[in-house]
Amino acid sequence: MNINQKNKSSSSRLKMRIRKGDTVQVINGKEKGKTGEVLKTFPTENRVLVEGINFRTRHVKPTQEGESGQIVTEEASLHASNVMIYSKDKKVSSRVEFVVDKDGSKKRRLKKTGELID
């Protein structure tokens, strides 16, 4: 068994700083500079699905007789390292840090602006 196969099969969750509903900006790749909302996260693969970004076309065969085939476009996932959380107010993307409040609750905050996300 390869070392990489062993790590993929383990059910350990990676710590992701991006969550569903966050607005993110793509910082690398062909969609660089575009912003969108996170629809779904895949913590085990360290990937995110962003609305309106990274479209893939797929050809679907007809399932019944008399039905025509289709070309379906849908969003594909991006690696989490290729996106940063985007502040709509300040129009800037930033890294995320975790801060513990006085009451003991853990919050996420943008490093550049100091804006609380949660």
N, C-alpha and C positions, 0 to 999 in steps of 0.2 A: 504494500500500500504506500502510495506517495504521500509525502508530508502535506502537500496542498489538499489532497483528497480528504485527509483526516480532519483538517481545519474546516473544510466546507461542510462536512457532515455533522460537526458539533453544533449543538443548539445554543451556543453562547451568543448573547445579544451584544451588538456593538453600541457604544454610547453615541447617539446621534443628537446633534444640537439643533437640527431642523425638524419641525413637526408639521403635521397636517394643518392646513389653513394659513401657514406663514406665506408672506410674499417674498419671493426670492429673485435674484438677478443671476443670469448665467455669466460666468466669468471666463469660460474657456470653451473652445470648440466652435462649430459652425453657427451656433445660435447665440454667440457672444453678444452681451449687451441687452438682450431681451429680458423682460420681467414677466412673472406669472405667479399664480397661487399654487401651492403644493396640494395635490389631490390625494396622494397616497405615499407612504414611506415604506421601504423595504429594509428594516434594520439589519437583517442577517446578511444581506448583499451590499449594504451601505449605499443604497440607491433611492432616488426620489422620482415621483411622477409629477410633472409640472404641467399645468393647464396651458394649452396653446403653444407648447414648445416641443421640439424634437419629433415631428410627425414622421411616421413611416407608412408607406402604402403596402397594402396586402391584397393579393388577388384571391377571391373566394369563388370556388367552383359552385355550380348550381347543385342544390341538394335534391330537388324534385324535377321530374320531367316537365318540360315546358317553361321552366324557370330559367332566367338568364343569369350569368355570372356577374359578379360585382367587383369593383375596386374600392376597397375600404381604406380610409386614412384614419390613423389613430395615434395617440401620443405614446412614445416609448420612454422608458425610464432613463434618467441621467445619473451619473455617479455623484454622490453627495459632495465630493471635493470640488466639483465644477460649478457649484452654486453657492451664493452668499445671501444671507438675509438682507432684505432691502427695506429701508425706511421710506414710507410714502411721504411723510411730512418733510424730511430733510433732503429727499431725493439722493440718498447715498447708500451704498452697500457696506456692510461691516461684519466683522467677526462677532461671535457670541461668547459671553462669559456668564458664569453662574455666580449669583450673589445670594448670601443668606441675610434675610431681613432680621430686624430686632425680635420679631415674634417667632423666629426659627424657620420660617418658610423659605424655600429655595425658589428664586426667580431667575429668569433669563434676561440679560441686558446687552444692548449693543455697545461694543467697545468704543466706537468713534463718537457716538452722540450721547451715550449714557441713558438712552431711552429703554424703558422696561417693555418687554414683549408680552409677558403673561398678564 
